[in-house]
Each structure stands twice: as C-alpha cells, then as structure tokens.
Amino acid sequence: MKPAPAVLSFLMNNTPANWFVIQSAQTLGTMVGFQTNNYYSLTDSGAACGGTPANPVPCTSAPYLSQLETGIFPLGKDYGLRSQYIELWAINANAFPQDILQAHSEIVATPIPADVVINLGAPQQLFHAGNPDAMGMTTVPDMHTTFIRQADSTYRVWITGHFYGDSVYGATGLITTRDFLKYKPVGNPPTAQVVLAPSCRPGSASCWNQYDADYAGADLVFPSQDVGAGRVGDDGSGRALRALPRRNSRHQCADRFSD
C-alpha cells in the first residue's frame, strides 16, 4: 500500500519549499507533493509569481516554471528528493503548456524523447498490372495483408485482391519476399496462388447465406494443427496455417473463423 501524500503548503516564488513536507517524507516515508499558490482565488486566475494575496503579481513562463521546480526539487536539483506530484490550476496549465511539459519530464525523471521522424522516400509502385512483377494479381493490396517470417529470413505474405487475370477476385493469394520491395510466388508457379477464395459468387439467396460469399480476405494468419477448412498453406516447417477472414460486405458482423 502506498503511503499517503503530504500536501501541506502552497508554493511561492523566492520561498523555500515547506520544511515539514520534506521532514515528513524523510521520517515517515510519506510521498512528497505540493500545490502552487492560489493568490488569485477570488478571480479564479490561479497562481501568482510574487506579491501577496492582497496584491498578487501575475506569472510569466520563467517564474512559473521556477515555482513548479521549487516543489519538484524541494532540496534543490543536486539532491535526490523529488516530488511525486504537483497540484496546479488549469488556467496556469493552459497558459504555460511548455512549463507543464518540462515539469512533467522532471517529475518522472525521464526526458521526453524527441519526435521520431521516418523518411521512407518517394512512393513507388511495386506491382504493375499485366507485367511479370504483378504475378497475375490486380487490385492489390485490397486492405487485408498479413505475413509470417520464415526461418530463412524471408516472409510469406498473404495478400487480398484479384487473381488469375481477374477470374478470381475478393480472394487471398500467397507470395514471398525478403525485403518487401521485390516479391515472387511461393514455389515455382509464375503467378501468385490463391489459398483462400470466396465460396461462391453472388446471385442467389443461398449464395449470400454463405459466410465467405463474395469476399475472403485474410485479416490474420496463424499456425494450427487443424488441417480442415480455412487452411491457407503451411509455415514452411510442416505446420498448417489457418486464416481469420474478413466476411463479405453484406453481413455486418465481427470476423470469425472461416469454418
């Protein structure tokens, strides 16, 4: 059970943190916490950075951060004691967001990392319909794409779209890649092989009642000992792979197993 916090005094500029809060932490093991002053309580204007309750001085960014740091480091930055939290007023948080960000990073003692920027370069088309690099596929990827890394560091990729010169569409095909830039069919066929296809084409009520009618795109592929319905190949080591497909658009239900 965590010890109770000890918030016993306001923070004020040019005034040391209340010693009783520090002593309580050192002798009783209580958490250290402070609250910025509320000199502007009559006007709901939050903390002041100088003056008196009767004649407060408004805060600017630097003095406000100094007030927060008085509470964060009640013995100074060269000592280990650090507050667990500082209570403050929303109006000040809105006025000095960078001060709040800095104070937060100091409380958690972990610098907030800089933004991560990933430059992927100019977009490039990987598949060109009618060309060998398309492997007989068109309209790919149609949203649903999943992959599994193989022991030889290649990846098997299950990709949804149209196959075999548009004779099969709304299906899942299997291709392989090493770098996600160049692809080829698994095995030796010249075209990507369909491993999960719609059970029928629309046109009758019985067709529409089929769970995977019209569309069978694999949202997820996973190893399985079951080699029944829904198998979409093996993982290269003999284990069967099954798919969690996206059903046809006529049905408004969650995904479920294909069988």
C-alpha positions in Angstrom: 0.0 0.0 0.0 1.4 3.4 -1.0 2.0 6.0 1.8 -0.4 8.9 1.9 0.8 12.1 0.2 1.7 15.1 2.3 0.5 18.3 0.6 0.9 20.8 3.4 1.7 24.2 1.9 1.5 26.4 -1.2 4.4 27.0 -3.4 5.6 30.6 -3.7 8.4 32.2 -5.7 11.6 33.1 -3.8 10.3 31.0 -0.8 11.8 27.6 0.0 9.6 24.5 0.0 7.9 23.9 3.3 10.3 22.0 5.5 7.6 20.0 7.2 6.8 18.3 3.9 10.4 17.4 3.5 10.8 16.2 7.1 7.6 14.0 6.8 9.0 12.3 3.7 12.3 11.6 5.4 11.0 10.4 8.7 7.5 9.0 7.9 8.0 7.8 4.4 5.2 9.9 3.0 5.2 10.9 -0.6 6.3 14.4 -1.4 3.7 16.7 -3.0 3.0 20.4 -3.3 0.4 22.7 -4.7 1.0 26.0 -6.4 -0.4 29.0 -4.5 -3.9 30.3 -5.2 -3.4 34.1 -4.7 -5.9 34.7 -7.4 -8.6 32.6 -5.8 -11.1 35.5 -5.8 -10.9 35.8 -9.6 -10.2 32.1 -10.4 -6.9 33.2 -12.1 -4.7 30.6 -10.4 -1.2 31.1 -9.0 0.7 34.3 -8.7 4.5 34.5 -9.0 5.1 37.2 -6.5 3.4 39.8 -4.2 0.8 38.9 -1.6 -2.7 37.5 -1.6 -4.0 41.1 -1.4 -1.7 42.3 -4.1 -0.5 39.4 -6.3 1.9 39.6 -9.2 0.9 37.7 -12.3 3.1 34.8 -13.6 5.1 34.7 -16.8 6.6 31.5 -18.1 10.0 31.5 -16.5 8.9 32.4 -12.9 6.1 29.9 -13.1 8.5 27.1 -14.0 10.7 28.2 -11.2 7.8 27.9 -8.8 7.0 24.4 -10.0 10.6 23.3 -9.7 10.7 24.6 -6.1 8.2 21.9 -5.4 9.6 19.2 -7.7 13.1 19.5 -6.1 12.3 20.7 -2.5 16.0 20.3 -1.5 17.3 21.5 -4.8 18.3 19.7 -8.1 21.6 18.4 -6.6 19.7 16.3 -4.0 17.8 13.1 -4.6 14.5 14.1 -3.0 11.8 14.6 -5.7 8.1 15.2 -5.5 5.7 12.6 -6.8 3.2 15.2 -8.0 2.4 18.9 -8.1 -1.1 20.2 -7.9 -1.8 23.3 -10.1 -4.6 25.3 -11.6 -6.0 24.6 -15.0 -5.7 28.3 -16.0 -2.0 28.2 -15.5 -1.6 24.9 -17.3 -3.3 26.3 -20.3 -1.3 29.5 -20.2 2.1 27.7 -19.8 2.0 24.4 -21.6 5.8 24.2 -22.2 6.4 24.7 -18.4 4.0 21.8 -17.7 5.8 19.6 -20.2 9.1 20.4 -18.7 7.9 19.9 -15.1 6.3 16.5 -16.1 9.6 15.3 -17.5 11.4 16.3 -14.3 8.9 14.6 -12.1 9.1 11.3 -13.9 12.9 11.7 -14.2 12.8 10.5 -17.8 13.4 13.1 -20.6 10.5 13.1 -23.1 12.0 11.8 -26.3 12.2 13.9 -29.4 9.7 13.2 -32.2 10.7 10.2 -34.3 10.8 11.0 -38.0 10.9 8.2 -40.5 11.6 9.1 -44.1 10.5 6.4 -46.5 11.5 8.3 -49.6 9.3 8.8 -52.6 6.3 6.4 -53.1 6.9 3.6 -55.5 4.5 1.2 -57.2 5.5 -2.4 -56.5 3.0 -4.3 -58.7 2.2 -3.3 -62.3 -1.0 -5.0 -63.7 -0.2 -7.1 -66.7 3.6 -7.2 -66.0 5.5 -10.1 -64.5 6.0 -8.3 -61.2 2.2 -8.4 -60.6 2.3 -12.2 -60.8 -1.2 -12.3 -62.2 -2.6 -10.1 -59.5 -4.7 -6.9 -59.8 -6.3 -4.5 -57.2 -3.8 -5.4 -54.6 -3.5 -5.0 -51.7 -7.2 -4.7 -51.0 -6.7 -3.7 -47.4 -6.1 -7.1 -45.9 -2.4 -8.2 -45.9 -0.7 -10.3 -43.3 2.7 -12.0 -43.2 4.8 -14.5 -41.2 8.6 -14.5 -41.1 10.3 -17.8 -42.2 13.4 -19.5 -40.8 15.4 -18.3 -43.8 14.5 -14.7 -43.1 12.1 -14.4 -45.9 8.4 -13.6 -45.4 5.3 -15.3 -46.6 2.8 -12.7 -47.5 -1.0 -13.3 -47.7 -2.4 -10.6 -49.9 -6.0 -9.9 -50.9 -7.2 -8.8 -54.3 -7.9 -10.2 -57.8 -6.1 -13.2 -59.3 -5.6 -15.2 -62.5 -6.4 -12.4 -64.9 -9.3 -11.2 -62.8 -11.0 -14.6 -63.0 -10.9 -14.8 -59.2 -11.5 -11.7 -57.1 -12.0 -10.9 -53.4 -9.6 -13.7 -52.6 -6.3 -14.2 -50.7 -3.1 -15.2 -52.5 0.3 -16.2 -51.2 3.6 -14.6 -52.3 7.0 -14.3 -50.7 9.6 -11.5 -50.2 12.8 -10.9 -48.4 12.8 -7.1 -48.4 9.1 -6.0 -49.0 10.3 -4.4 -52.3 10.6 -7.4 -54.6 8.1 -10.3 -54.5 7.6 -13.7 -56.2 5.2 -16.6 -55.9 5.8 -19.3 -53.4 7.3 -22.4 -55.1 7.7 -22.3 -58.9 4.4 -21.2 -60.5 4.6 -18.0 -62.5 1.6 -16.5 -60.8 0.5 -15.9 -57.2 -1.5 -18.8 -56.0 -5.0 -18.4 -54.4 -5.1 -20.0 -51.0 -8.4 -18.6 -49.7 -11.2 -17.8 -52.2 -14.9 -16.9 -51.8 -17.1 -20.0 -51.6 -19.5 -18.7 -54.3 -20.4 -15.7 -56.4 -23.4 -13.5 -55.5 -26.7 -14.0 -57.4 -28.9 -16.2 -55.2 -30.1 -16.2 -51.6 -28.2 -19.4 -50.9 -25.0 -17.8 -52.1 -25.5 -14.8 -49.9 -26.1 -17.1 -46.9 -22.5 -18.4 -47.2 -20.3 -16.9 -44.6 -17.4 -16.2 -47.1 -19.6 -15.5 -50.1 -18.2 -12.8 -52.5 -15.1 -12.0 -50.4 -12.4 -13.9 -48.4 -9.6 -11.6 -47.4 -7.3 -12.9 -44.6 -7.0 -10.4 -41.7 -4.9 -12.8 -39.8 -2.9 -16.0 -40.5 -1.7 -18.2 -37.7 -0.2 -21.7 -37.2 -2.6 -24.6 -36.4 -2.6 -28.3 -36.1 -6.0 -28.5 -37.7 -5.8 -29.0 -41.5 -9.6 -28.6 -42.1 -11.4 -25.6 -43.6 -9.6 -22.4 -43.6 -6.2 -23.8 -44.3 -4.1 -21.4 -46.3 -0.8 -23.4 -46.7 1.9 -24.3 -44.2 4.5 -22.3 -42.4 7.5 -23.9 -44.2 8.1 -26.4 -41.4 5.0 -28.6 -41.9 2.6 -26.9 -39.6 -0.7 -25.9 -41.1 -1.7 -22.3 -41.4 -5.3 -21.1 -40.9 -6.8 -17.7 -41.7 -9.1 -15.4 -39.9 -11.0 -13.9 -42.9 -13.0 -10.7 -43.4 -16.5 -11.7 -44.4 -18.4 -10.3 -47.4 -19.8 -6.7 -47.1 -23.4 -7.8 -47.0 -23.0 -9.1 -43.4 -22.4 -6.6 -40.6 -20.8 -8.9 -38.1 -17.4 -9.3 -36.5 -14.7 -11.5 -38.0 -14.8 -15.2 -37.1 -13.1 -18.4 -38.2 -13.8 -19.5 -41.8 -15.4 -22.7 -40.7 
